[in-house]
């Protein structure tokens, strides 16, 4: 079993919840203050903070507090473990289809140049 499976399990558990996925999607655009993150959800602030804690414990987000304002951002490379695992799941047939697609695109564009 690869060393990163424990980290992968934590990330997948954190992303299993639709609220946490929505938070990650929002943070992929830019960092946000907690009150901004809470706006689209009909839940109490302590409940949102629990979701943020799960995301932080999984290594997906980080936060900084300046005075009374907490800003949350997506941790750089946070989803790399997920990308790595998904890449390992690709079948040889998918890889061949990808190479064929690239070849066909190049062949088409080379034909345009002559």
N, C-alpha and C positions, 0 to 999 in steps of 0.2 A: 504494500500500500504506500503510495507516494507521501512524502512528508507534509505536503500542503493540504491533505484531506481534512484535517481538523479545522483549518482556516476556511476551507470550502464549505464544510458543514455549517459553520457559524454564519457565513454569508448567506447561504441558501435558507437557513432558518429565519434570518432577519428579513430576507426578501420575500418570504412566503406570505407575509401580511400585505394586503393591498394598500393600506395607509402608509406603510413604510416604503413600499415601491413608489407611491406617489411623491413622497418626500424626497427620495433619491432622484426621481425624474426632475423635480423642481430644482434641486440643488445642482443638477448637471448643467443647468443654465447659468447659475451664478450663486454665490453665497447669499444667505438670507437671515434676517433676524427671526427669532422664535415667533414673535407675534405675526409676522408675515406668513410663516409656515403654517401657523394655526388657522389662519383666516378661512381656507377652503373647507375645513373640517368642522363638523358639529360635535365637538368634544371639549371637555374641560382642559385647561392648560396642563394640569398635572398628568392627564392621560397622554397628551402629546409629548410631554417630557419623558414619559416611560418609553414611547416609541423611539425617541431620539437616543435614549440611553441604550436601547437594544442595538440600534444602528452604530452607535459609538463603540460599544463592546465588541461588535463584529468587525470593527476596523473600517467601517464604510464612511463615517463622517467624523468631523472634529469640530470643536466649538471653542470660541474665545469670548470672554466676558470683559466688556469695557463699561465700567460703572454698573448701571442696571440693565444694560443691553447685552444680550447674548447673541452672537452671530455664529451660524452653523454653516459649514462648507463640506463639500464632498472631498474626501481624502484622496490626493493624487494616487493613481494606481490602485484604488480600492477594489475595482472590479477585475483586476488582472487575473486573480486566482480563478474566477468564473470563466474568463476568456480562455485561460490555459486549459481548464478541464473540458470545456466545449470543443476546443481545437483537437484534443485527444480523442474525442468521440467521433470525429469525422471518419467516414469509411473510405477505403481506397477508391471505391467507385465515385464518391463525391469529389475526391481529389482529381481523378481522371476527367470527370465532367467539367471541373473548373479549368483544367489545363486545355481541354478541347474548346471551351468557350473563349478563353484567351487567344488561342490559335485562330479561331474563326474571326474574332474581332480584328486581330492583326492582319489576317489575310484580306478581309474586306477593306480595311483602311489602306493597305498597300496597293490594292486594286484601284483605289481612288486617286492615288498619287501618279499612276502611269497614264 
